[in-house]
């Protein structure tokens, strides 16, 4: 299943994710518990991966051919 976003939806989603990323970095810096910090870093890596995919997202052009 492919999810399609129009440009405004994509930009809003990127804005929200980037804001959360900044907050997550601050939370990692403040966290003293090693195991929890590791969990947060893993979340940060996943978040960065999603942001990267959205930044380079180009919806596929689906053209229906008459039968």
Order of alpha helices (4+ residues) and beta strands (2+ residues): alpha-alpha
